Amino acid sequence: MTDSGGRAAVRTRRRLWAGLLAVVGLALLLIGLTVANGTVAWVEVVLALVLLVASYTLQRMARRETLYRDDGG
């Protein structure tokens, strides 16, 4: 029972980090596409895309852990 509680905490933590990365990524993307100009804009857009891909990866890992967990029975 302790193992499943630990796994649930890991899934929750991954979802929390994924959400945080997505919000920061979207904010950077919005700033990079609207306010910033020149090289700074491109750096922000690229960083935003990296953060959004990382967020998607964390979400996928949490989802995979949920789908393929061992119920122990």
C-alpha positions, 0 to 999 in steps of 0.5 A: 500500500505504501508503494501505491501511495508513493506512486500517486505522489510522484504522479501528482508532482509530475502533473504539478510540474507539467502545469507550471512549465506549461504556464511559464512556457505559454507566458514566454511565448505570448511575450516573445510573440507580442512585446519582445523584438529582435534576438530576445524574442527568438530566445523567448520563443525557443525557450517557450517551445522547449518548456512546452515540450518538457511539460508535454513529456511530463504529462505523458509520463504521468499518464503512462504511469497511471495506465500501466500501473500494477494493481497488485492483484 
